[in-house]
Amino acid sequence: MSIFDQGLEPTNVNHIALSPLSFIERTASVYPDYPAVIHGSIRATWAQTYSRCRRLASALAGRGIGKNDTVAVMLPNIPAMLEAHFGVPMIGAVLNALNVRLDAEAIAFMLAHGEAKVLIADREFHDVVHAAIGMLDHPPLVIDVDDPEYGEGQPVSDLDYEAFLAEGDPDFAWQWPEDEWQAISLNYTSGTTGNPKGVVYHHRGAYLNSLGNQMIWAVGNHPVYLWTLPMFHCNGWCYPWIITALAGVHVFLRRVDPQKILNLIHEHQVTHLCGAPIVLNALVNMPDSAKAAIDHPVNAMVAGAAPPAKVIGAVEEMGIKVIHVYGLTEVYGPVTLCAWHSEWDELPLDERAQIKARQGVRYPTLEGVMVADPKTLEPTPHDGHTIGEIFMRGNTVMKGYLKNPTATAEAFEGGWFHTGDLAVTHPDGYVEIRDRLKDIIISGGENISTIELEGVLYRHPAILEAAVVARPDEKWGETPCAFVTLKADHQNIREADVISFCREHLAGFKVPRTVVFTQLPKTSTGKIQKFMLRDMAKKL
């Protein structure tokens, strides 16, 4: 035994499980009277919010819920969702935030697979909740949330959320996790093929990714954060915990509405928000009179599908400073960013936007990122051209997939997490996504990046949204097929106009052979559902 270990074993004095639960205890102690919650006419301080979280934990414990029991929630961005992020794990239970846009069959699968003992649900989802519960052999205890911002609605159960909280003790002595590897939450991936997979997060990862987000964004104390990102998505990228740690204000938003976003930014002097590129794109396309609401510094963290440089540039012209991050459900949300260099500030807006569209480098809280050959795991050269798969490893990678050891082993094969995203590494070490492994188009033996093609389409002044997929072709194997939504005042654009525009900016083999004008199908987090577009392209 080393002299540095003799009599120096870890004890509960110097070695405590890392958990984001510590954040709310500190904030409520240091800033009890500071604002925590703004939701319509509802206001709550940090002391009040902490008390409600403890009541929730106590009430759940009183109903027999404890360590490693699953508590599911079907909630929009409302205060009860924030309370669940603390109240549920305070008793060692596991929070399963359900995607509110899924159908009853998918919800029933998740409740059964995750073995949910309790379901806390908003009245807006009455029909889908009742249909899902009807499919279960062992239905959970259902608690009804009556949100005044929703208005009249049919209760999902006779047990009211406020009445349930009244069962609990506001001074409840909640339990720290015995082990930081203990599960804190369960998040299901959007299963585009087969059943969705249950991604399990631990307390350590949630704590560290919270710190990582704060470090790379340099969010100071008391931010005013607007919930444009669904809180069910990767636990809101850990922001329920982060904003709480910083004694910030959670400004809630039940659904994304560009005008309401601008109103709330102005009314509450919002400093930070997160979301998919589609959220920013919606703001860009608002009238100038509405955009004038942004009269103070606003910061936006954007992730999801790679945002076209054109969108980033337009958002920054509005006065919103964009930070571009990248991640997946399996890594607690964002884990890489386009870390900025001061010398880039002198570049023209278009060039700055092109740089900012890259996925960049790892967070300080992620230990490894590489682009490598998917089969050999041999790193690709840093030439900005050679495509490989993105691999990750570190403390903010999931525990694994619930009840699915085969899928977990495949995802972790070779000692790295396989993301399924294809990218290049630039000479400066910055990673840039070229496509999903399943989205890359191989036409006549040539690889075509749908993201590169989409970036060109977004530069067309008539195009509001664009997505490109492969269309089967007898001669070439497959060719690019573009699906586009036109701006309201540019409805006279034809397929030939779009193809001609692409020819001016792309090599001939990359130009779409087909252009379809339509509304793009999207997930609840604003990601375009390319699997649906691929089906449409096959049927053309």
C-alpha positions as CSV (number, residue, x, y, z in Angstrom):
1,M,0.0,0.0,0.0
2,S,1.3,3.5,-0.9
3,I,2.2,6.0,1.8
4,F,-0.5,8.1,0.2
5,D,-3.1,5.5,1.0
6,Q,-2.1,4.4,4.5
7,G,-4.7,5.8,6.9
8,L,-6.1,8.0,4.1
9,E,-9.0,6.0,3.0
10,P,-12.1,7.9,1.7
11,T,-14.7,8.6,4.4
12,N,-18.0,10.4,4.5
13,V,-16.1,13.5,5.5
14,N,-14.1,13.8,2.2
15,H,-15.9,11.5,-0.3
16,I,-19.6,12.1,-1.0
17,A,-21.7,10.9,-4.0
18,L,-22.0,13.6,-6.6
19,S,-25.7,14.5,-7.2
20,P,-27.5,17.5,-8.6
21,L,-29.9,17.2,-5.7
22,S,-27.3,19.3,-3.7
23,F,-28.0,22.2,-6.0
24,I,-31.5,23.0,-4.7
25,E,-30.6,22.6,-1.1
26,R,-27.8,25.2,-1.4
27,T,-29.9,27.6,-3.5
28,A,-32.9,27.5,-1.2
29,S,-30.5,28.1,1.8
30,V,-28.5,31.0,0.2
31,Y,-31.2,32.7,-1.9
32,P,-34.6,31.7,-0.2
33,D,-36.4,34.8,-1.3
34,Y,-35.1,35.0,-4.9
35,P,-37.5,34.2,-7.7
36,A,-37.4,30.7,-8.9
37,V,-40.5,30.2,-11.0
38,I,-42.5,32.3,-13.5
39,H,-45.5,30.6,-15.2
40,G,-48.4,32.7,-16.3
41,S,-49.6,34.4,-13.1
42,I,-47.7,31.9,-10.9
43,R,-44.6,33.1,-9.0
44,A,-42.6,31.1,-6.5
45,T,-39.3,31.7,-4.6
46,W,-36.6,29.2,-4.1
47,A,-37.7,28.5,-0.5
48,Q,-41.2,27.8,-1.8
49,T,-40.0,25.6,-4.7
50,Y,-37.7,23.6,-2.4
51,S,-40.6,23.1,0.0
52,R,-42.8,21.8,-2.8
53,C,-40.1,19.4,-4.0
54,R,-39.8,18.0,-0.5
55,R,-43.6,17.6,-0.2
56,L,-43.5,15.7,-3.5
57,A,-40.8,13.4,-2.2
58,S,-42.6,12.9,1.1
59,A,-45.9,12.2,-0.5
60,L,-44.4,9.6,-2.9
61,A,-42.6,7.9,0.0
62,G,-46.0,7.9,1.9
63,R,-47.5,6.0,-1.0
64,G,-44.7,3.3,-0.8
65,I,-42.4,4.7,-3.6
66,G,-38.7,4.3,-2.9
67,K,-35.3,3.5,-4.2
68,N,-35.2,2.4,-7.9
69,D,-38.9,2.7,-8.3
70,T,-39.9,4.5,-11.6
71,V,-42.0,7.6,-11.5
72,A,-43.2,8.7,-15.0
73,V,-44.3,12.2,-15.9
74,M,-46.3,13.3,-18.9
75,L,-46.0,17.0,-18.6
76,P,-45.2,20.1,-20.7
77,N,-42.8,22.8,-19.5
78,I,-44.6,23.7,-16.2
79,P,-43.5,24.0,-12.6
80,A,-44.6,20.5,-11.7
81,M,-41.9,19.2,-14.2
82,L,-39.2,21.1,-12.4
83,E,-40.4,19.8,-9.0
84,A,-40.3,16.2,-10.4
85,H,-36.6,16.6,-11.3
86,F,-35.8,17.0,-7.6
87,G,-38.7,15.4,-5.7
88,V,-38.5,12.0,-7.4
89,P,-34.8,11.4,-7.0
90,M,-34.9,12.7,-3.4
91,I,-36.3,9.3,-2.4
92,G,-33.9,7.3,-4.6
93,A,-36.7,6.9,-7.3
94,V,-36.0,7.2,-11.0
95,L,-37.7,10.0,-13.1
96,N,-39.0,8.9,-16.5
97,A,-40.1,12.1,-18.4
98,L,-42.2,10.9,-21.3
99,N,-42.3,12.5,-24.7
100,V,-45.7,14.3,-24.7
101,R,-46.2,13.9,-28.5
102,L,-46.1,10.1,-28.6
103,D,-49.1,8.0,-29.2
104,A,-50.8,5.8,-26.6
105,E,-49.1,2.6,-27.8
106,A,-45.6,4.1,-27.4
107,I,-46.5,5.5,-24.0
108,A,-47.9,2.1,-22.9
109,F,-44.7,0.4,-24.0
110,M,-42.5,2.8,-21.9
111,L,-44.7,2.6,-18.8
112,A,-44.6,-1.2,-18.9
113,H,-40.9,-1.5,-19.9
114,G,-39.8,1.1,-17.3
115,E,-42.1,-0.6,-14.7
116,A,-43.6,2.8,-13.7
117,K,-45.3,2.8,-10.2
118,V,-46.6,6.4,-10.6
119,L,-47.7,8.6,-13.6
120,I,-48.0,12.3,-13.0
121,A,-49.9,13.7,-16.1
122,D,-51.2,17.0,-17.4
123,R,-54.9,17.3,-18.4
124,E,-53.9,18.1,-22.0
125,F,-52.9,14.5,-22.4
126,H,-56.1,13.0,-20.9
127,D,-57.0,10.9,-24.0
128,V,-53.6,9.4,-24.7
129,V,-52.9,8.7,-21.0
130,H,-56.2,6.8,-20.6
131,A,-55.7,4.9,-23.8
132,A,-52.2,3.9,-22.7
133,I,-53.3,2.9,-19.2
134,G,-56.0,0.8,-20.7
135,M,-53.3,-1.3,-22.4
136,L,-51.4,-2.2,-19.2
137,D,-51.8,-5.2,-17.0
138,H,-50.4,-3.3,-14.0
139,P,-51.4,0.3,-14.3
140,P,-49.5,2.9,-12.2
141,L,-51.0,5.3,-9.7
142,V,-52.1,8.3,-11.8
143,I,-51.9,11.9,-10.5
144,D,-53.7,14.7,-12.3
145,V,-52.0,18.1,-12.9
146,D,-54.5,20.9,-13.4
147,D,-52.3,23.7,-14.9
148,P,-54.1,27.1,-15.0
149,E,-52.2,28.0,-18.2
150,Y,-54.0,25.1,-20.0
151,G,-57.5,26.1,-18.9
152,E,-60.4,23.7,-18.7
153,G,-59.7,20.1,-19.2
154,Q,-60.8,16.7,-18.2
155,P,-58.9,15.3,-15.1
156,V,-56.7,12.3,-15.9
157,S,-57.5,10.9,-12.4
158,D,-59.4,11.7,-9.1
159,L,-56.1,12.3,-7.4
160,D,-55.1,16.0,-7.8
161,Y,-51.4,17.0,-7.8
162,E,-51.9,19.8,-5.3
163,A,-53.9,17.5,-3.0
164,F,-51.1,14.9,-3.4
165,L,-48.5,17.5,-2.4
166,A,-50.6,18.3,0.7
167,E,-50.0,14.7,1.9
168,G,-46.3,15.5,2.0
169,D,-44.0,17.2,4.6
170,P,-42.4,20.5,3.5
171,D,-39.5,19.7,5.9
172,F,-39.1,16.1,4.7
173,A,-35.6,14.7,5.3
174,W,-34.8,13.5,1.8
175,Q,-32.0,11.0,1.2
176,W,-28.7,11.6,-0.6
177,P,-27.9,8.8,-3.1
178,E,-25.8,6.1,-1.4
179,D,-23.9,5.7,-4.6
180,E,-23.4,8.3,-7.4
181,W,-23.8,5.4,-9.9
182,Q,-27.4,5.1,-8.8
183,A,-29.9,5.8,-11.5
184,I,-31.5,9.3,-11.4
185,S,-33.6,9.2,-14.6
186,L,-34.8,7.1,-17.6
187,N,-35.1,8.7,-21.0
188,Y,-36.4,6.8,-24.0
189,T,-34.9,7.4,-27.4
190,S,-37.2,8.0,-30.3
191,G,-37.5,4.5,-31.8
192,T,-37.7,5.1,-35.5
193,T,-37.2,1.4,-36.0
194,G,-38.5,-1.1,-33.5
195,N,-39.2,-0.2,-29.9
196,P,-37.5,2.8,-28.3
197,K,-34.5,2.1,-26.0
198,G,-34.5,3.2,-22.4
199,V,-31.4,5.3,-21.6
200,V,-30.4,5.3,-17.9
201,Y,-28.7,8.3,-16.4
202,H,-26.8,8.3,-13.0
203,H,-26.4,11.0,-10.4
204,R,-22.7,11.5,-11.2
205,G,-23.3,12.1,-14.9
206,A,-26.2,14.5,-14.3
207,Y,-24.0,16.5,-11.9
208,L,-21.0,16.6,-14.2
209,N,-22.9,17.5,-17.4
210,S,-24.7,20.3,-15.4
211,L,-21.2,21.6,-14.6
212,G,-20.1,21.2,-18.1
213,N,-22.9,23.2,-19.6
214,Q,-22.3,26.0,-17.1
215,M,-18.6,26.0,-17.8
216,I,-18.8,26.2,-21.5
217,W,-21.6,28.8,-21.5
218,A,-20.1,30.8,-18.6
219,V,-23.6,31.3,-17.2
220,G,-23.3,33.6,-14.2
221,N,-25.5,33.7,-11.1
222,H,-29.2,34.4,-11.4
223,P,-29.8,33.8,-15.1
224,V,-33.4,34.2,-16.5
225,Y,-33.9,31.0,-18.5
226,L,-36.8,30.5,-20.9
227,W,-38.0,27.0,-21.4
228,T,-38.2,26.7,-25.2
229,L,-36.6,23.3,-25.0
230,P,-38.9,20.4,-24.0
231,M,-38.0,19.4,-20.4
232,F,-38.6,15.7,-21.3
233,H,-35.8,15.8,-23.8
234,C,-32.6,14.5,-22.1
235,N,-34.0,16.0,-18.9
236,G,-34.0,19.4,-20.6
237,W,-30.2,19.0,-21.3
238,C,-29.8,19.0,-17.5
239,Y,-31.0,22.7,-17.3
240,P,-33.6,22.0,-14.6
241,W,-30.6,21.3,-12.4
242,I,-28.2,23.9,-13.8
243,I,-30.5,26.9,-13.5
244,T,-31.4,25.8,-10.0
245,A,-27.7,25.6,-9.1
246,L,-27.2,29.2,-10.2
247,A,-30.3,30.5,-8.4
248,G,-31.8,31.5,-11.7
249,V,-35.4,32.0,-12.8
250,H,-37.2,29.3,-14.7
251,V,-39.6,31.0,-17.1
252,F,-42.0,28.3,-18.3
253,L,-43.6,27.9,-21.7
254,R,-46.2,25.1,-22.4
255,R,-45.6,25.1,-26.1
256,V,-43.3,26.8,-28.6
257,D,-44.9,29.9,-30.0
258,P,-42.5,32.5,-31.7
259,Q,-44.6,35.5,-30.7
260,K,-45.0,34.3,-27.1
261,I,-41.2,33.6,-26.9
262,L,-40.5,37.2,-28.0
263,N,-43.0,38.5,-25.6
264,L,-41.6,36.6,-22.6
265,I,-38.0,37.5,-23.6
266,H,-39.0,41.2,-23.5
267,E,-41.3,41.1,-20.4
268,H,-38.9,39.1,-18.2
269,Q,-35.6,40.2,-19.7
270,V,-34.7,36.6,-20.5
271,T,-31.0,36.0,-20.7
272,H,-30.7,32.4,-21.9
273,L,-32.7,29.8,-23.9
274,C,-32.0,26.5,-25.6
275,G,-33.5,24.6,-28.5
276,A,-33.3,23.0,-31.9
277,P,-32.5,25.1,-35.0
278,I,-36.2,25.2,-35.9
279,V,-36.9,27.3,-32.8
280,L,-34.4,29.9,-33.9
281,N,-35.6,29.7,-37.5
282,A,-39.1,30.5,-36.3
283,L,-37.8,33.7,-34.6
284,V,-35.8,34.8,-37.6
285,N,-39.0,34.6,-39.8
286,M,-41.0,36.8,-37.5
287,P,-41.8,40.4,-38.6
288,D,-39.2,43.0,-37.8
289,S,-41.7,44.7,-35.4
290,A,-41.9,41.6,-33.3
291,K,-38.2,41.0,-33.3
292,A,-37.7,44.5,-31.9
293,A,-38.6,42.9,-28.5
294,I,-35.0,41.8,-28.2
295,D,-33.6,44.9,-26.7
296,H,-31.0,43.4,-24.3
297,P,-28.3,40.6,-24.5
298,V,-29.9,37.2,-25.1
299,N,-27.9,33.9,-25.4
300,A,-29.1,30.8,-27.3
301,M,-27.7,27.3,-27.1
302,V,-28.6,25.4,-30.2
303,A,-28.3,21.7,-30.9
304,G,-30.2,19.0,-32.7
305,A,-29.8,18.8,-36.4
306,A,-26.8,20.8,-37.5
307,P,-28.0,24.4,-37.9
308,P,-27.4,25.9,-41.3
309,A,-24.9,28.7,-41.2
310,K,-27.5,31.0,-42.8
311,V,-29.8,30.5,-39.8
312,I,-27.0,31.1,-37.3
313,G,-26.1,34.3,-39.1
314,A,-29.7,35.6,-39.2
315,V,-30.2,34.9,-35.5
316,E,-27.0,36.8,-34.5
317,E,-28.2,39.7,-36.6
318,M,-31.3,39.8,-34.4
319,G,-29.1,40.3,-31.3
320,I,-29.2,36.7,-30.1
321,K,-25.7,35.3,-29.4
322,V,-25.6,31.7,-30.5
323,I,-23.5,28.9,-29.0
324,H,-23.6,25.7,-31.0
325,V,-23.4,22.4,-29.1
326,Y,-23.9,18.7,-30.0
327,G,-24.9,15.6,-28.1
328,L,-27.3,12.7,-27.9
329,T,-29.8,11.3,-25.4
330,E,-27.1,8.7,-24.4
331,V,-24.7,11.4,-23.2
332,Y,-27.1,13.6,-21.1
333,G,-27.6,16.1,-24.0
334,P,-24.9,18.4,-25.2
335,V,-21.2,17.3,-24.7
336,T,-19.3,19.1,-27.5
337,L,-19.3,22.8,-28.5
338,C,-17.8,25.0,-31.1
339,A,-15.4,26.6,-28.7
340,W,-14.9,30.2,-29.9
341,H,-11.6,31.9,-30.7
342,S,-11.4,35.7,-30.3
343,E,-9.6,36.2,-33.6
344,W,-12.8,34.8,-35.3
345,D,-14.7,37.9,-34.2
346,E,-13.0,39.9,-37.0
347,L,-14.4,37.7,-39.7
348,P,-17.4,38.6,-41.8
349,L,-20.8,37.3,-40.5
350,D,-21.0,34.6,-43.1
351,E,-17.6,33.2,-42.3
352,R,-18.3,33.4,-38.5
353,A,-21.6,31.5,-39.1
354,Q,-19.8,28.8,-41.1
355,I,-17.3,28.2,-38.3
356,K,-20.1,28.3,-35.6
357,A,-22.0,25.6,-37.5
358,R,-19.3,23.0,-36.6
359,Q,-19.9,20.7,-33.7
360,G,-16.4,21.5,-32.4
361,V,-14.5,20.0,-29.5
362,R,-15.4,18.1,-26.3
363,Y,-16.7,19.7,-23.1
364,P,-14.2,19.8,-20.2
365,T,-16.5,17.2,-18.5
366,L,-16.2,14.6,-21.3
367,E,-13.0,12.7,-21.5
368,G,-12.8,11.6,-25.1
369,V,-14.2,12.4,-28.6
370,M,-12.8,11.1,-31.9
371,V,-13.8,10.6,-35.5
372,A,-12.8,7.1,-36.6
373,D,-13.4,4.3,-39.0
374,P,-16.7,2.6,-37.7
375,K,-15.2,-0.9,-38.2
376,T,-11.6,-0.6,-37.1
377,L,-11.9,2.5,-34.7
378,E,-8.8,3.9,-36.4
379,P,-9.0,7.7,-36.1
380,T,-9.5,9.5,-39.4
381,P,-6.9,12.1,-40.6
382,H,-7.6,15.7,-39.6
383,D,-8.1,16.9,-43.1
384,G,-11.6,18.2,-43.1
385,H,-12.6,15.6,-45.8
386,T,-12.3,12.0,-44.6
387,I,-15.6,10.9,-43.1
388,G,-15.8,8.6,-40.0
389,E,-18.1,8.0,-37.1
390,I,-18.1,10.1,-33.9
391,F,-17.1,8.1,-30.8
392,M,-17.2,9.2,-27.2
393,R,-16.1,8.1,-23.8
394,G,-16.3,9.6,-20.3
395,N,-18.3,10.2,-17.1
396,T,-21.3,11.7,-19.0
397,V,-22.0,8.6,-21.1
398,M,-25.2,6.7,-20.0
399,K,-25.1,3.7,-17.7
400,G,-26.6,1.8,-20.7
401,Y,-29.9,0.7,-22.1
402,L,-32.5,-0.6,-19.7
403,K,-33.1,-4.3,-19.9
404,N,-31.1,-4.5,-23.2
405,P,-27.6,-5.8,-22.6
406,T,-27.2,-6.6,-26.3
407,A,-27.8,-3.0,-27.4
408,T,-25.6,-1.7,-24.6
409,A,-22.7,-4.0,-25.6
410,E,-23.1,-2.9,-29.3
411,A,-23.1,0.8,-28.3
412,F,-20.0,0.4,-26.2
413,E,-18.1,-2.0,-28.4
414,G,-14.3,-1.4,-28.5
415,G,-14.4,0.8,-25.4
416,W,-16.1,3.8,-27.0
417,F,-19.7,4.9,-27.3
418,H,-20.8,4.6,-31.0
419,T,-22.9,7.7,-31.8
420,G,-24.0,6.7,-35.3
421,D,-23.1,10.2,-36.5
422,L,-20.7,10.7,-39.4
423,A,-18.3,13.6,-39.4
424,V,-14.9,15.0,-40.5
425,T,-12.2,16.4,-38.3
426,H,-10.7,19.7,-39.4
427,P,-6.9,20.4,-39.2
428,D,-7.6,22.5,-36.0
429,G,-9.2,19.4,-34.3
430,Y,-12.8,20.6,-34.6
431,V,-15.4,18.0,-35.6
432,E,-18.1,18.8,-38.1
433,I,-21.0,16.4,-38.7
434,R,-21.6,15.3,-42.3
435,D,-24.6,13.0,-41.6
436,R,-26.2,10.3,-39.6
437,L,-24.7,6.9,-40.5
438,K,-28.2,6.0,-41.9
439,D,-28.6,9.4,-43.7
440,I,-25.5,9.6,-45.9
441,I,-26.3,9.3,-49.6
442,I,-24.1,7.1,-51.7
443,S,-24.7,8.0,-55.4
444,G,-22.6,6.2,-58.0
445,G,-20.1,5.4,-55.3
446,E,-19.8,9.0,-54.2
447,N,-20.7,10.0,-50.6
448,I,-23.1,13.0,-50.5
449,S,-23.6,14.8,-47.2
450,T,-27.3,15.7,-46.7
451,I,-26.2,18.4,-44.2
452,E,-24.0,20.1,-46.8
453,L,-26.9,20.1,-49.3
454,E,-29.4,21.3,-46.8
455,G,-27.0,24.2,-45.9
456,V,-27.1,25.3,-49.5
457,L,-30.9,25.1,-49.7
458,Y,-31.3,27.3,-46.6
459,R,-29.4,30.0,-48.4
460,H,-32.1,30.2,-51.0
461,P,-34.2,33.3,-50.2
462,A,-37.5,31.5,-50.8
463,I,-36.9,28.4,-48.6
464,L,-38.1,28.3,-45.0
465,E,-37.1,24.7,-44.2
466,A,-35.3,22.0,-46.0
467,A,-34.4,18.3,-45.6
468,V,-32.6,15.9,-48.0
469,V,-32.8,12.1,-48.1
470,A,-31.8,9.4,-50.5
471,R,-34.2,8.3,-53.2
472,P,-33.6,4.9,-54.8
473,D,-32.3,5.1,-58.3
474,E,-31.8,2.2,-60.8
475,K,-28.7,3.7,-62.4
476,W,-27.0,5.5,-59.4
477,G,-28.2,3.4,-56.5
478,E,-29.6,6.5,-54.9
479,T,-29.8,10.2,-55.6
480,P,-30.5,13.2,-53.4
481,C,-34.2,14.1,-52.9
482,A,-34.9,17.5,-51.3
483,F,-38.1,18.2,-49.3
484,V,-38.6,22.0,-48.8
485,T,-41.1,24.3,-47.2
486,L,-41.4,27.7,-48.9
487,K,-41.8,31.0,-47.1
488,A,-45.4,32.4,-47.3
489,D,-44.5,35.2,-49.7
490,H,-42.4,33.0,-52.1
491,Q,-45.0,30.3,-53.2
492,N,-44.3,30.7,-56.9
493,I,-40.9,28.9,-56.8
494,R,-40.6,25.8,-59.0
495,E,-38.5,22.6,-58.8
496,A,-36.3,23.8,-61.6
497,D,-35.5,27.1,-59.8
498,V,-34.3,25.2,-56.7
499,I,-32.2,22.7,-58.7
500,S,-30.6,25.6,-60.7
501,F,-29.7,27.4,-57.5
502,C,-28.0,24.2,-56.1
503,R,-26.0,23.8,-59.3
504,E,-24.5,27.2,-58.7
505,H,-23.1,26.1,-55.3
506,L,-22.5,22.4,-55.5
507,A,-20.7,19.8,-57.6
508,G,-23.0,18.2,-60.1
509,F,-23.3,14.8,-58.4
510,K,-24.5,16.5,-55.2
511,V,-27.4,18.4,-56.8
512,P,-30.8,17.1,-55.9
513,R,-32.5,15.2,-58.8
514,T,-36.0,15.7,-57.1
515,V,-37.5,18.6,-55.1
516,V,-40.8,18.1,-53.2
517,F,-42.6,21.1,-51.8
518,T,-44.3,20.1,-48.5
519,Q,-44.6,20.7,-44.7
520,L,-41.8,18.7,-43.0
521,P,-42.7,16.1,-40.4
522,K,-41.0,16.8,-37.1
523,T,-40.5,15.3,-33.6
524,S,-41.6,17.1,-30.5
525,T,-38.1,18.5,-30.1
526,G,-38.2,20.0,-33.6
527,K,-36.0,17.4,-35.4
528,I,-37.1,16.6,-38.9
529,Q,-38.3,13.0,-39.1
530,K,-36.2,11.8,-42.0
531,F,-37.4,8.2,-41.8
532,M,-40.8,9.5,-42.9
533,L,-39.3,11.5,-45.8
534,R,-37.3,8.4,-46.9
535,D,-40.6,6.5,-47.1
536,M,-42.1,9.3,-49.1
537,A,-39.0,9.4,-51.4
538,K,-39.3,5.6,-52.1
539,K,-42.9,6.0,-53.1
540,L,-42.3,8.9,-55.6
